[in-house]
Amino acid sequence: MSSGVLVRGPGHGATALRGDRTWRPTPYQLFGFLFWIVMSLAYWSVPLCCDAGQHAAVVERLRDDLLNPRHPMADLPGAGSPYYSPFALAQGVAARLTGLGGWEVLRLTGPLNLIVLLTGIGRFVRVLTPRPWAPVLALGAMSLLWGVERAWWSGFINVMSMTGNLSYPSAFAIGLTFWAWALTGARARDAGAVRYVGPSGLRPVSGYVALGVLYAVILLVHPITSVAAVLGAVALVTGWQRRWRPAVVARWALTGAVAVLAAASWPYFDVFALAGDDSVDAMHRRLYLDLGGQFGLALLGLPALWLRARRTSWRDPLVLMFVLDCLVVAYGWAGGHYTYGRILGLTLAPLQFALAVELAAPRPWPVWRRLLGGAAAAGACAGFLTVHAGALLPAGFERPPDWPSYVWATRYIGPGEVVITDGYFAVHAIAGYGPNLAAPAWPDPSLDEGERLRRAADVRAYLDPGSTRAERAAVVRRYHARWLLLTPGQRVPGEAVVVTWSRRTGEVLARVGG
């Protein structure tokens, strides 16, 4: 969040010698702090769900072995898994030092990620404009101006989805992206403006090196977010860099080279090998099916973006950023690489931030700006009442997902023991407590996709009511399974021993093998 304001008042006595300096918080510091409190409480009040089990499992595996973690969800080697990023490694270190489990570390990570996000927004908007209320309006627009249908994906930073994904690597990567854009924009402006920073007219080379490392961290933490991060950097440098002297070109080239080398040197996985991985494209097709319903309210920022292009030129960084992001999203749809739709959350940012900068202009406002402000306020209210109110208010609105806990089952299942299950909640959550799955829920480059699908087929065959005892025993031996977690409609095999069951979900835990 932006720094506070020091106000000088008349000095009296001893204070007259050093001045009467009174600190006052900026509007963004005040509202950002309130937002952090409210969203942290909302995040803590909702059970972790969806991808959280995968990320908790990553923390568990790193807590067991920082240098050679196992596969996040299966009893297999984990070498090459992109889940073992610098962000996850920091979580694993925290888990080892504190003794906390994966779920507890995720709970604590959410508010910390929110600090990175809020400070990044404040810093980036300050690069765009000195208007003090612009960061506040940018935060409001980014939180509420999405659509009238729920957009719940990792990397979508709105009030409703933040209750579930604040602890994810994507949230941290997006916060770092705003910081990277702020630092990139400041350097592009300094090097291209009349005023210079040093004798050479540039910031020190070390700053460009550090910026390259920052982009490398974003790439390693959440590769798809890094696509939007790099597009934003290109837009900022292209839009604000006016003097392309050899020294300027060399410094930006240095930033790019450091980013590539730092990312390539990460020992846990080869991030550049992910470029041709299409194993998760199919599941992301849904991102493109309701663009108007999920993102339509953000189009209220189009007039502000058009005004920026008209006042300056098409080289305005926010205009360029939006165009480049739209081209990549369109390529994802046309080429069937639907994973690129994951940058839709940051594609909205130029619209939302341009609107915020425009509405932060000092009064009196002309009629067109009053109309734009009224439309934005109405859009924010519509977004809040149709989608986001349930994240903050206890009743009367649709609430975030309420997933069950599996503490009742993991009281019996030992860390690393293999579970056979195909229950939707269990498959996504149980590994976060320490056990392994016979068939992991998500594709992972550390496990051949064909092998993962074969494992899933074996699980289906085991749970098939027509399976024989010999067929089931073969699956148990193949994967060294010890436990069976059944949904209410599934029968307990004759050789299994029921241990406990869940009163909430009706699921049954039974011992098999050994």
VONU-276892 format. One record per residue (C-alpha): residue in one letter; x, y, z. Coordinates in steps of 0.5 Angstrom, whole numbers, plus 500, padded with zeros to 3 digits. Each point is the difference from the previous one (the first is absolute). Layout:
- code	X	Y	Z
- A	X	Y	Z
...
//
This chain:
- code	X	Y	Z
- M	500	500	500
- S	502	507	499
- S	504	504	505
- G	497	504	505
- V	500	508	499
- L	504	504	505
- V	497	507	501
- R	504	506	503
- G	496	504	505
- P	502	507	503
- G	506	498	505
- H	500	503	507
- G	506	499	505
- A	505	495	499
- T	496	497	495
- A	501	506	496
- L	507	498	499
- R	498	493	496
- G	493	502	498
- D	494	497	502
- R	499	493	496
- T	494	497	501
- W	499	493	496
- R	493	499	497
- P	498	494	496
- T	498	500	493
- P	493	498	497
- Y	503	494	498
- Q	504	498	506
- L	493	501	504
- F	496	496	495
- G	505	495	498
- F	501	498	508
- L	492	500	501
- F	500	495	493
- W	505	496	503
- I	497	499	507
- V	493	498	496
- M	503	496	495
- S	504	496	505
- L	494	499	505
- A	496	498	494
- Y	506	495	497
- W	500	497	507
- S	493	499	501
- V	499	495	493
- P	503	493	500
- L	506	499	495
- C	497	497	494
- C	502	498	493
- D	507	501	498
- A	502	501	507
- G	501	492	502
- Q	505	500	494
- H	504	506	503
- A	500	497	507
- A	502	494	498
- V	506	503	497
- V	502	503	506
- E	499	494	504
- R	505	496	495
- L	505	506	501
- R	499	500	507
- D	503	493	500
- D	505	501	495
- L	502	507	498
- L	506	497	495
- N	496	494	496
- P	493	501	502
- R	495	494	497
- H	495	501	495
- P	494	505	503
- M	495	495	500
- A	503	493	499
- D	505	495	502
- L	505	502	495
- P	506	504	499
- G	498	507	499
- A	506	503	496
- G	498	504	494
- S	493	503	504
- P	499	507	499
- Y	496	500	506
- Y	507	501	504
- S	501	507	498
- P	504	505	505
- F	493	502	503
- A	499	493	502
- L	507	499	502
- A	499	506	505
- Q	493	497	502
- G	504	493	502
- V	506	504	504
- A	494	503	504
- A	497	493	501
- R	506	497	502
- L	502	506	505
- T	493	500	503
- G	498	493	500
- L	493	502	496
- G	497	496	495
- G	498	502	493
- W	493	502	502
- E	503	505	505
- V	505	503	496
- L	495	501	495
- R	496	504	505
- L	505	504	502
- T	503	501	493
- G	493	504	497
- P	501	506	504
- L	507	501	499
- N	499	499	492
- L	495	505	501
- I	505	505	503
- V	504	499	494
- L	494	501	495
- L	498	506	503
- T	507	504	501
- G	501	498	492
- I	493	503	498
- G	502	506	504
- R	507	501	497
- F	498	499	493
- V	494	505	500
- R	505	505	503
- V	504	499	494
- L	494	501	495
- T	498	506	504
- P	501	505	506
- R	493	500	502
- P	499	498	507
- W	493	496	499
- A	502	497	494
- P	503	493	504
- V	493	500	504
- L	496	500	494
- A	505	495	496
- L	499	495	506
- G	492	501	500
- A	500	499	492
- M	505	494	501
- S	496	497	505
- L	492	501	498
- L	500	502	492
- W	500	493	497
- G	494	497	498
- V	493	498	503
- E	502	493	500
- R	505	497	504
- A	507	499	498
- W	503	495	504
- W	507	499	498
- S	507	500	502
- G	503	507	498
- F	493	503	500
- I	501	506	505
- N	493	502	502
- V	497	500	507
- M	496	493	499
- S	506	496	497
- M	505	503	505
- T	496	496	506
- G	503	494	497
- N	506	502	496
- L	504	505	504
- S	505	494	502
- Y	501	498	493
- P	507	501	497
- S	496	504	494
- A	498	505	506
- F	507	501	502
- A	502	501	492
- I	495	505	499
- G	502	504	506
- L	508	500	497
- T	497	501	493
- F	498	507	502
- W	506	501	504
- A	504	498	494
- W	496	505	495
- A	501	506	505
- L	507	499	500
- T	500	499	493
- G	496	506	498
- A	504	504	505
- R	507	498	496
- A	496	501	493
- R	498	507	502
- D	507	502	503
- A	504	498	494
- G	495	503	495
- A	498	507	504
- V	504	506	500
- R	502	500	507
- Y	506	495	501
- V	501	495	506
- G	508	500	500
- P	506	503	496
- S	498	495	494
- G	492	501	501
- L	499	493	502
- R	498	497	507
- P	506	495	502
- V	501	494	496
- S	499	496	507
- G	493	502	500
- Y	499	497	493
- V	503	493	502
- A	495	500	506
- L	494	501	496
- G	503	494	495
- V	500	496	507
- L	493	503	501
- Y	497	497	494
- A	503	494	500
- V	497	499	507
- I	493	501	497
- L	502	495	494
- L	502	495	505
- V	494	501	505
- H	494	500	495
- P	502	499	493
- I	494	503	497
- T	500	506	504
- S	507	501	497
- V	497	501	493
- A	496	506	502
- A	505	503	504
- V	505	500	494
- L	495	503	496
- G	499	505	505
- A	507	501	500
- V	500	501	492
- A	495	505	500
- L	503	504	506
- V	507	500	496
- T	497	501	494
- G	495	506	502
- W	505	504	504
- Q	506	499	498
- R	502	505	495
- R	508	501	499
- W	502	493	498
- R	508	501	501
- P	504	494	500
- A	501	501	507
- V	492	499	501
- V	500	494	496
- A	506	497	503
- R	496	501	507
- W	494	497	498
- A	503	494	496
- L	504	499	507
- T	493	499	503
- G	497	495	495
- A	507	496	501
- V	500	500	507
- A	493	498	500
- V	501	494	496
- L	506	498	503
- A	498	500	507
- A	493	496	498
- A	505	495	496
- S	504	499	506
- W	494	498	505
- P	502	493	502
- Y	493	497	501
- F	497	500	493
- D	501	503	493
- V	495	505	499
- F	502	501	493
- A	498	493	499
- L	493	502	502
- A	499	504	493
- G	498	494	496
- D	495	497	506
- D	493	499	498
- S	498	496	505
- V	495	505	504
- D	498	503	494
- A	493	496	499
- M	498	502	507
- H	501	508	499
- R	495	500	494
- R	495	502	505
- L	503	507	501
- Y	498	502	493
- L	493	497	500
- D	497	506	504
- L	504	506	499
- G	495	505	501
- G	497	498	506
- Q	506	499	504
- F	504	506	497
- G	495	505	497
- L	500	505	505
- A	507	501	499
- L	498	503	493
- L	498	507	504
- G	508	501	500
- L	500	500	492
- P	498	508	500
- A	505	502	504
- L	505	495	496
- W	498	504	494
- L	501	507	503
- R	507	498	502
- A	501	498	493
- R	497	506	497
- R	504	505	505
- T	507	497	499
- S	500	494	495
- W	499	493	498
- R	507	499	504
- D	497	501	507
- P	502	495	504
- L	493	498	503
- V	497	500	492
- L	506	495	498
- M	500	496	506
- F	492	499	499
- V	501	498	492
- L	506	496	501
- D	496	496	505
- C	494	499	496
- L	504	497	494
- V	503	495	505
- V	493	498	502
- A	498	500	493
- Y	505	496	498
- G	499	495	506
- W	493	499	497
- A	501	500	493
- G	506	495	501
- G	497	495	505
- H	505	502	505
- Y	495	502	505
- T	504	501	506
- Y	502	507	498
- G	493	502	502
- R	503	500	507
- I	503	507	498
- L	493	502	500
- G	500	503	507
- L	506	504	498
- T	497	502	493
- L	495	504	504
- A	505	504	504
- P	501	505	495
- L	493	502	499
- Q	499	500	508
- F	506	504	501
- A	499	505	494
- L	493	501	503
- A	503	501	507
- V	505	505	498
- E	494	504	496
- L	495	500	506
- A	506	503	504
- A	500	506	497
- P	499	507	504
- R	493	503	500
- P	496	503	497
- W	499	495	495
- P	497	501	493
- V	493	496	498
- W	503	494	497
- R	505	499	506
- R	494	500	504
- L	496	495	496
- L	506	495	500
- G	501	501	507
- G	493	498	501
- A	500	494	496
- A	506	498	503
- A	497	500	507
- A	494	497	497
- G	504	494	497
- A	504	499	507
- C	493	500	504
- A	497	495	495
- G	507	496	500
- F	499	500	508
- L	493	498	500
- T	500	494	495
- V	507	497	501
- H	504	503	506
- A	495	501	506
- G	500	493	502
- A	508	500	501
- L	499	506	506
- L	493	499	502
- P	497	494	504
- A	494	499	497
- G	495	502	494
- F	505	499	495
- E	504	494	496
- R	506	498	505
- P	506	498	498
- P	501	492	499
- D	500	496	506
- W	504	494	500
- P	501	495	505
- S	506	498	505
- Y	503	494	500
- V	503	500	506
- W	496	495	502
- A	503	495	495
- T	507	502	501
- R	500	498	508
- Y	501	493	497
- I	504	501	494
- G	507	501	501
- P	504	505	496
- G	502	497	493
- E	495	494	500
- V	496	499	494
- V	493	501	499
- I	495	497	495
- T	495	505	499
- D	496	504	494
- G	495	504	504
- Y	501	507	498
- F	501	504	506
- A	505	494	503
- V	504	500	493
- H	502	508	500
- A	501	500	508
- I	502	494	503
- A	507	501	498
- G	501	506	504
- Y	500	497	506
- G	506	495	498
- P	497	494	497
- N	501	498	493
- L	495	498	495
- A	500	494	495
- A	498	505	494
- P	502	507	501
- A	495	505	498
- W	504	505	496
- P	505	499	494
- D	507	502	502
- P	506	499	496
- S	504	496	505
- L	495	494	499
- D	498	498	492
- E	493	502	499
- G	499	493	497
- E	502	497	506
- R	496	505	504
- L	494	498	496
- R	501	492	501
- R	500	501	507
- A	494	504	500
- A	497	494	495
- D	503	495	506
- V	496	504	505
- R	493	499	496
- A	501	493	499
- Y	502	499	507
- L	493	503	502
- D	496	497	495
- P	495	496	503
- G	501	494	495
- S	508	500	502
- T	502	493	503
- R	504	500	506
- A	506	498	496
- E	500	506	496
- R	499	504	506
- A	506	497	504
- A	504	501	493
- V	499	508	501
- V	501	500	507
- R	507	496	499
- R	502	505	494
- Y	499	506	504
- H	502	498	507
- A	493	502	502
- R	498	500	507
- W	493	504	500
- L	494	500	497
- L	496	506	500
- L	493	499	497
- T	494	505	499
- P	493	498	503
- G	498	497	493
- Q	506	495	500
- R	500	493	503
- V	505	498	505
- P	504	494	497
- G	499	493	504
- E	508	500	502
- A	500	508	502
- V	499	501	507
- V	496	507	502
- V	504	504	505
- T	496	506	500
- W	495	505	496
- S	498	507	500
- R	493	503	502
- R	501	506	496
- T	501	496	493
- G	498	493	502
- E	507	498	497
- V	503	493	503
- L	507	499	501
- A	502	493	500
- R	507	496	500
- V	502	496	494
- G	507	496	499
- G	505	499	506
//
